[in-house]
């Protein structure tokens, strides 16, 4: 009997010893993702060039602070693809405590995550947002330090009046501008209010058409053209940006230009884009997120407006216009990027907009 017990004990001992050896050897092969990497979520609302560039900047900014994906942080990306129910589901998922920090790009992503993360289970840093003070997430316009303790970021209120003045410079006889926008987007409402003010100051008529979803953008654009607009302006409205090709197609068919406060739209066919360098906005947002991960208390950081300006021009978009829009050599010299018959040419860099 004792010999059987001895053999059983010895067998258990050998099994335990073997398991210990395997565990030790596995620890030697483990990557940081299994032990020490900080879990970070990056959330954007749609696949748009401006948001893609901004999110890439966020990742680069984090890396500059030492939080490199796959080495010191484990970044999980989420994209709602312009679907609000999906956005709400993502927001709930990233706010359950599994992520140390959530980075959001776009106003809608800020709003959905802020609503789901009221308890502050995750730190939340936002960017690529037109007007965070008007987004309904508890950020005071009068006191930029008055915001939820776990939430901080940058606003990027686009230089809408400057874009309208620039359009008048390219065509002094400009009198009527059209805009398609979604009233449910707080960012779009903020930009449209600026467009109205700029139009009044310049003596322009701003004609507006509202849409609820991207499928209605072409029809809304066509209705503005039928009302006699001489140009179309596209702000940061995500609903419209998703259907930007429809706006450009309708405008080209009628021989009128499209100008925008989203500079990358120039590469799609807009005449000019004057606005923020969203890659740089994203990078600076990533740096801020890195500071928060290092221990800076978000409650001590004011929410502020950040607009590193860039100007992009498309001389090809002048072709076929029924009115004499002109881009002078002096104007070309101001551009950070020019699209012409030979391709895309980048020069200069982003400069702060006062």
N, C-alpha and C positions, 0 to 999 in steps of 0.2 A: 504493500500500500504506500509506504513512504517513498519507494523508488518511483512510483507513478506520480506522486505529488511533486517529487524533485524534478522529474522530467517535464511536468506541466509548467512548473515555475521557471525552469530554464528556458522552455519554449517561449513563454511570455516575455522573459527578459530579453531574449534574442530579437523578438518582434519589436519590442520597445526600442532596443538599441538600433535596429535597422531603420525604424521610423525616424529616430533622432538624426541619424546620419543623412537620410534623405532630406529632412527638413533643413539641416544646416547647409547641405549642398545646394538646395533650392534657394536659400537666402542669398547665397553668393551670386546666383544668376538673376535674382529679381531686379526689375527695373524700377525707377522711382514711381511709375504709374501705379505699382502695386502697393507702395508704402507712403511716399512723402509728397507726391504732387498735389498742388492745391486745385480743387475742382472749380472751374469757372465756366459759366454759360454765356454765350454771345447770341443775342436775339435780334433779328431784323424782320421787318414786316413784309418785304417783297423783294424779288430779284430785279433790282434796278441798278444801273451803272453807278449812280451817285451813292446808293446805299452799299453796294459791293465795295466801292473804293473806300468809303468811310469805315466799314467793318475791317477791311484789310489794314487800314491805318491803325485801328484799335489794337489789333494783334501785334503790329509792329511797335506801337507805343508800350504795350505790356512788356515786350521783349527788351526794349531799351531800359526798362526798370529791373530787368533780370528775371522776368516771368516768361520763360520760353516754353511754348507749347511742346509737350512730349518730354520735357526735361524737368522743369520746376512747376509747371502748371499743366493740368489736363483740360483743354478747352473743348467744350461741346457746343456746336453751332446749331441754331434753330432758325427756320425760315417759314413764316406763315403763308407765304406766297399770296399775299393780298386777300386772305380769307379770315374774316373776323372770328368765327367760331374756332378755327385752328389757332389763331393768335391767343384766344382766351385759354385754350387747352394747354398751349405751350407755357403761358404765364403761370398757370396753376402748377405745372410740372416743375418749373425752375424755382418756384417759391416755397417748396416743401422742406427746405433745409439741407438738401443734398449738395447744394453748391455754396461755396464760401462767398462768391460774388457773381452778380449778373450784370453784364454790359448790354445795354439796349441801343439800337440805332433806328431812329424815326420816332415821330410823335406818338403814333399808334402803339408802337412797342413800349414806349415809356408808359403810356396810359394803362395798357393791359397788365403789365408786370407790376406797376405801382398799386393797382387795384387788388391784385392777387397777393401782394407781398406787404400788406398793411401791418402785419405783425413783425416785419423786419427780420424774418428768419435768414434772409440773405442780404448782404450789402448790395446796393444797387447804384451803378454809375451809368449815366445816360449821355448821349450825344446825338448829333444830326437831327436836332429838334429846333423847329422854327421859333416857338414861343412857349417855353416851359411854364412861364408864369400864368399863361392862359389855358394850360392843359388840364386844369382841374385835379392836380395831384398834390395840392397842399403847399405849393411854393409861392411865397409872397413877392409881389412885384415891388412893393415899397421897402421890404427888408430882405435882401438876398440870403441872409443867414437864417431866415425863418422858413424852414423846410423840414420834412421828416428826418429824424436823426440818422437813418440808415440810407438816405437817398441824396445824391448830389450829381452834378454834371454841368454841361454847358448848353446854352441856347445859341442858335445861329439864326438871328433875324436877318433875312436877306435884304440887300440894298435895293429894294424895289423902286423907290423914287429915282435912284441913279440910273437904273435900267431904262425907265421911261424917258428920262432926260437924254440918255444916249440914243434911244430910238429916234427922238425928235432931231438930234444932231445928224443922224444918217439920212433923215428925210424931213426937212423943215416944214413941209406942207402936211405932215401927219395930223389928222384930226380925230380919227375914230379907231379905237383899239378894242378887240374882243377877248374875253377870257371864259373858259369853261372850268368850273370848279365844283367840288363836292362840299356842301355846307356842313356835313357831319365831321369833316376833318378840321380840328382846331387850328392846325398849322396853316391850312389853306385859307381859313377865315381871317387869320392875322395878316397874311400876305395880301389878300384881296382888299382889306381895309386900307393898307398902305397904298395899293394901286389906285383906289378911289381918291385918296388924298392927293397923290401925285398927279392924277388926271385933272383934278380941279385946279391945282396950282399951274398946270401947263395949258389949261384951256382945252383939254381933250375930252371926248366923250368915251366913257368906258361902258361897253355893252357886255352883259353877263348872261351866261347860260348855265343852269345847274344840272348836275348829274348825280345819280345814286350809285352807279357802278360803271365799270370801264366799258361795258358793251354799248352804253349810250353816248360815248364821247364823240364818235364820228357824226352822228345825227345832230348833236348839240353844236359841234363845230360848224357844220353845214348851215345850221340856222343862223349863226352869227354872220357867216359870209353872205347869206341871203339878205341880211339886214344892212350890208354895206360896210363892214369893217375893213380898214386898210391894212391892218396887221393883227396878229394873234399873239397874246402873251401867255406863257406857261410858267407858273410858279412852282412851288414844291408839292403840289397836290399829287398824292400817290395814285389816286384813282385815275387821274389824267396821265401821269407819267407811264403807267402800265400800258396805256393806249396811245402813247405819243406818236407812233407811226400813223395812226388814223388822223391825228391833228395835222401832221406834216403832209400827208397825202391830200387831204382836203384843201389845205392851203396852197400846195403846189399846183393843183388842178385849177385853182382860181387866180393864180399869179400874185399871191400876197405872201409876205414873209412871216416867219414865226421867230419871236425873240423870247429869251428865257432868263430866269435867275438861277437856273441849274446849268452850269457851264458845259458838262459833258453832252448836253443835248445838241451842241454844235456838230459833233461827230455823226449825229443821226440826220442832220439836215437843217437845223435852226440857223438863222442868220448870225446871231450872236448870243452868247451866254455871259452874263455878268453876275457873279455871285461868289459864294464861298468855295474855297478849295477843300472839298469834303474829305479828301484823303488826309490833308493836314489837320482838319478838325478831328477826324477819327484818331490820328496819331496823338494829338494832345489829350483827347479823351482817354486813350490807353495809358498815357503817362499818369493821368489823374487816378485811374483805376489802380495802377501800380503803387502809387503813393498810399492809397487806401489799404491795399493788401499788405503794405509794409507797416501799417499801424496808425496812419493819420486818421483822426476821427472825422467822418463825413460831416458831423454836426458843426465842426469848426471851419468848414469851407463854404464860402458864399457861392451861390449860383450866379454866373455872369454870362454876358453875351460875347461870343467869340466868332469873328468873321475875317479869316485870312482871305483877302480878295484875289480873284483871278478873272481875267477876261479872255474869252475865246471867240474867234471870228471865223466865219465860213464864207469866203468870197464866191464859192460855187453857188451859194444860195441866192446870189444876185441875179442869176440867169433866169429869164422867164418872168420876172416881176413886171407887173403892169405899170407900177409907179417908179420914178427915178431915184431909188435908194442908192446911196454911194458910200463907199469905204475909201477914205483918202489915205495917202501914204502916212500922214501923221497919225491917223487912227490905227493903221496897221502896226505902227511902231509901239503902240501901247499894249498890244496883245501878248499874252503868255503862250497862246497856241493859235495857229492859223491853219485852216483847212483850205487847200486850193486844188487845182487840177492835178497837181503832182503828188498829193497826199497830205499827211498831217505833219506839221512842223511845230515843235515845242521850243520855247525860248523863255528866258527869264525865270522868275519864280514868284510865289505868292507873296504879297505885301499886305501888312495890316491895313484894314479899312477903318478910318477914323469915324 
